[in-house]
């Protein structure tokens, strides 16, 4: 099963001195969204949960602040 998104608990994985954005360039064309700087979702690694990310609608934007939630099974 192909993931539809990945979530990180820190800033993006593209290094500041990297040429371009290799992680973004590998994931986004495949339809895999990147959610960065997640914290305090209250979920352990062993739990199954549904992720809900409510972002702002920003015209012609490439990112948005979001309210992130985890619904634990």
GUKE-926431 format. One line per 2 residues: number of its first residue (from 1); their letters; for each residue x, y, z of N, C-alpha, C, O, CB. Coordinates in steps of 0.001 Angstrom, whole numbers, plus 500000, padded with zeros to 6 digits. Glycine has a CB too. Example, Ala and Ser with C-alpha at 12.3 -4.5 7.8 and 13.67 -1.06 7.14 Angstrom:
2
1) as) 513190,494310,507800,512300,495500,507800,513200,496700,507800,514236,496681,508465,511308,495527,509046 ~ 512850,497750,507080,513670,498940,507140,512900,500030,507870,513409,501138,508039,514084,499402,505725
END
This chain:
73
1) xx) 500845,498822,500000,500000,500000,500000,500894,501246,500000,501818,501353,500807,499037,499995,501227 ~ 500618,502164,499111,501386,503407,498991,500898,504426,500021,499692,504638,500157,501268,503989,497557
3) xx) 501823,505059,500748,501381,506094,501690,500862,507325,500952,501325,507641,499856,502531,506490,502628 ~ 499910,508011,501553,499402,509249,500954,500094,510468,501554,500014,511569,501009,497882,509355,501150
5) xx) 500784,510260,502701,501484,511362,503358,502516,510797,504320,502416,509649,504752,500489,512291,504104 ~ 503507,511612,504650,504430,511283,505726,504418,512438,506706,504261,513594,506312,505873,511005,505189
7) xx) 504584,512128,507981,504612,513155,509011,505935,513134,509741,506470,512064,510030,503462,512968,509994 ~ 506464,514293,510040,507746,514441,510732,507548,515267,511988,506721,516179,512017,508805,515096,509810
9) xx) 508312,514947,513032,508201,515750,514252,509261,516847,514294,509562,517382,515361,508326,514857,515488 ~ 509818,517177,513151,510807,518242,513047,510672,518943,511705,509719,518704,510962,512232,517686,513225
11) xx) 511625,519805,511401,511576,520501,510112,511854,519551,508960,512130,518372,509183,512579,521652,510089 ~ 511785,520039,507752,511907,519163,506585,513250,518450,506527,514217,518875,507159,511706,519960,505318
13) xx) 513301,517370,505767,514485,516524,505660,515473,517015,504615,516582,516488,504528,514077,515119,505337 ~ 515104,517995,503831,516042,518556,502862,517050,519416,503614,516670,520356,504313,515298,519390,501765
15) xx) 518327,519097,503472,519367,519809,504197,519490,521241,503696,519304,521497,502507,520704,519085,504062 ~ 519799,522173,504586,519909,523582,504178,520930,523814,503075,520762,524716,502254,520271,524427,505366
17) xx) 521988,523007,503049,523009,523212,502024,522821,522305,500807,523672,522275,499918,524377,522983,502617 ~ 521702,521562,500767,521442,520676,499630,521121,521507,498390,520612,522624,498481,520276,519698,499946
19) xx) 521428,520942,497253,521078,521601,495987,519646,521226,495645,519375,520084,495272,522063,521192,494826 ~ 518742,522164,495766,517335,521884,495503,516664,521249,496716,517100,521435,497852,517195,520971,494287
21) xx) 515619,520512,496460,514832,519874,497515,514615,518409,497154,513512,518045,496746,513468,520603,497718 ~ 515641,517547,497292,515538,516161,496821,514426,515349,497477,513782,514541,496809,516832,515469,497047
23) xx) 514191,515546,498772,513121,514792,499439,511766,515233,498895,510931,514395,498554,513177,514991,500981 ~ 511546,516531,498813,510290,517045,498267,510127,516598,496811,509041,516185,496404,510242,518591,498368
25) xx) 511202,516682,496033,511141,516306,494615,510854,514824,494426,510291,514438,493401,512445,516662,493923 ~ 511227,513980,495391,510966,512545,495287,509540,512191,495703,508925,511303,495113,511959,511771,496141
27) xx) 509012,512881,496718,507704,512500,497267,506516,513195,496608,505533,512541,496260,507680,512792,498729 ~ 506598,514501,496436,505428,515253,495956,504949,514827,494565,503737,514729,494375,505752,516725,495936
29) xx) 505820,514567,493579,505319,514122,492274,504602,512769,492331,503828,512433,491436,506466,514039,491291 ~ 504864,512002,493382,504197,510707,493562,502894,510842,494350,502256,509844,494685,505131,509729,494274
31) xx) 502506,512084,494641,501263,512325,495365,501370,512072,496861,500351,511898,497529,500182,511469,494800 ~ 502597,512048,497405,502801,511829,498833,503044,513187,499494,504060,513836,499248,504000,510847,499095
33) xx) 502104,513602,500328,502206,514888,501006,503205,514818,502151,503449,513743,502700,500839,515330,501524 ~ 503779,515950,502510,504751,516034,503591,504196,516970,504665,503897,518133,504396,506141,516535,503068
35) xx) 504061,516441,505892,503570,517231,507017,504729,517354,508003,505207,516352,508534,502292,516572,507693 ~ 505178,518585,508244,506367,518824,509050,506021,519472,510380,504965,520085,510531,507350,519692,508292
37) xx) 506919,519331,511333,506820,519962,512658,505607,519505,513459,504976,520311,514143,506770,521459,512504 ~ 505277,518225,513381,504187,517679,514190,504661,517486,515620,505819,517134,515844,503677,516342,513603
39) xx) 503795,517709,516578,504133,517499,517988,502855,517312,518795,501797,517827,518434,504961,518689,518547 ~ 502968,516579,519875,501889,516443,520863,500589,515882,520299,499506,516347,520655,501612,517772,521482
41) xx) 500691,514882,519417,499465,514246,518923,498918,513236,519936,497775,512795,519813,499730,513551,517576 ~ 499720,512871,520926,499264,511958,521967,499098,510537,521486,498199,509832,521944,497977,512436,522529
43) xx) 499947,510099,520571,499850,508763,519999,501181,508048,520205,502242,508616,519948,499473,508821,518487 ~ 501121,506792,520672,502351,506015,520794,502633,505316,519470,501742,505180,518632,502248,504981,521952
45) xx) 503866,504879,519286,504268,504234,518029,503482,502965,517758,503347,502566,516602,505750,503915,518054 ~ 502957,502315,518798,502254,501046,518619,500761,501217,518340,500082,500244,518011,502438,500191,519841
47) xx) 500248,502423,518465,498814,502647,518261,498480,502884,516788,499266,503461,516038,498343,503837,519097 ~ 497309,502428,516404,496771,502728,515086,495861,503942,515238,495070,504027,516178,495998,501494,514477
49) xx) 495983,504874,514305,495173,506082,514417,494882,506643,513033,495539,506306,512048,495881,507137,515287 ~ 493883,507504,512993,493561,508246,511773,494068,509668,511953,493804,510308,512971,492015,508225,511468
51) xx) 494796,510153,510959,495339,511505,511005,494400,512444,510268,493949,512147,509163,496760,511556,510393 ~ 494113,513571,510884,493303,514607,510248,494110,515894,510283,494517,516348,511353,491908,514782,510962
53) xx) 494340,516478,509123,495077,517731,509030,494208,518795,508383,493856,518681,507209,496381,517543,508234 ~ 493866,519808,509123,493006,520883,508620,493882,522077,508275,494345,522795,509161,491911,521277,509667
55) xx) 494101,522281,507006,494983,523360,506559,494173,524545,506041,492969,524442,505809,495939,522855,505467 ~ 494853,525654,505868,494226,526844,505310,494215,526756,503795,495126,526182,503199,494955,528117,505772
57) xx) 493208,527309,503178,493145,527370,501721,493884,528625,501276,493376,529738,501416,491660,527370,501207 ~ 495082,528438,500741,495902,529572,500316,496078,529477,498808,496708,528541,498316,497291,529591,501050
59) xx) 495533,530428,498077,495627,530418,496624,497071,530472,496158,497851,531304,496619,494851,531580,496040 ~ 497423,529577,495238,498768,529495,494665,499845,529292,495729,501012,529594,495478,499068,530752,493873
61) xx) 499487,528793,496900,500466,528542,497953,501084,527165,497826,500521,526279,497183,499824,528692,499315 ~ 502241,526985,498438,502896,525683,498432,502902,525046,499810,503455,523960,499986,504312,525813,497922
63) xx) 502300,525698,500781,502235,525174,502131,501239,525963,502947,500713,526978,502492,503606,525203,502791 ~ 500980,525491,504162,499999,526151,505011,500186,525717,506453,500571,524577,506710,498571,525845,504537
65) xx) 499918,526610,507400,499785,526150,508785,498590,525196,508848,497674,525294,508032,499603,527364,509785 ~ 498598,524285,509804,497476,523353,509901,497198,522981,511342,498078,523037,512201,497751,522098,509086
67) xx) 495966,522603,511587,495605,521995,512871,495673,520493,512655,494911,519941,511861,494163,522456,513376 ~ 496584,519831,513360,496786,518392,513205,496126,517662,514350,496244,518066,515507,498284,518044,513137
69) xx) 495418,516567,514020,494727,515769,515035,494942,514302,514753,495076,513897,513598,493219,516096,515072 ~ 494975,513503,515804,495038,512056,515684,493803,511469,516379,493545,511761,517546,496368,511490,516303
71) xx) 493055,510652,515663,491901,509958,516228,492343,508520,516462,492536,507763,515510,490627,510039,515276 ~ 492505,508141,517730,493014,506825,518095,491885,505811,518042,490789,506057,518546,493658,506850,519498
73) x) 492167,504655,517419,491172,503574,517332,490850,503024,518706,490034,502111,518829,491675,502444,516424
END
